[in-house]
């Protein structure tokens, strides 16, 4: 069986560099959050616009960086 490439908005749970889970790639349940818009450009992939729930802009950047290790992540903008 041939390995398939994953769609752009998914991440590989088996990636040893990825940090997936509450508080690492998403807010902990019950946290006060807002929606942030970011542009993520994975290495060797196309850029994508991503909407993430996060407590603040710094954590939105951290969540995106943990989901897509090695990707370029833009400055998050709050969605109003």
N, C-alpha and C positions, 0 to 999 in steps of 0.2 A: 504494500500500500504506500502511495506517495504522500509525503507530508503536505498539508495545505497551508497556504499563507492566511494569516488572520486578517479580518477586516480592520480598517484604520482605528476605529474607536474601541477596540478591545485591547486588553493587555494579557500577557502570558503569566498565569499564576505560578508557573514553574520557573520563572526567571529568577535566578539567585540574587540579582541586584534589585529587583522590585520589592517594595515594602507595601504589602496589601493588608488592609484590615482597618477597623475603627481606630481613629486617632492617627493613622499613618497615611491612608489613601482616601479617607472620608471621615466626616465628623463622627464623634461618639454619639450613640443614640440619645436623644433628648437635648442636645446642645442647641443653643440659640444661633441660628445661621442666617446668612443672606446668600443670594445667588451672585456668582461672579462669572464673567466672560473672559476667557483666555484663548490665546492662539498657541497651539503645541505643534512643533515640527520635529517628529522622530528622526533619528539618524537614518538616512537612506529612504525616508518616506515623505509623503506629501503633508503639507501643513493642514491642520484642522482646527476649526473653532469649537471650543468646548465650554459648556456651562457646568459649573460645579457649585454645590452648596458648601460653604465654609464659614467659620466664625469670623475671619478677617482676611484681608488681602494676602498677608504673609502665609497663612495656612493654606489658602487656595493655591498659591505657587508651590508649596511643599507637597500638597496632595497630588498635583499634576506631575511634579518631578518624581514622586514615589511610584506613580502608576506607569509612567513612561520614562525609565531611567535613561540618561544620556540624551534626552530630547531637549531642544531649545524651547523655553516657556516664556511667553510675553508677560508683561506687567498686567495683573488682573484689573478689570474694570467692573465696578458694581453694576448690576442690572437693576434699573428702577422701574 
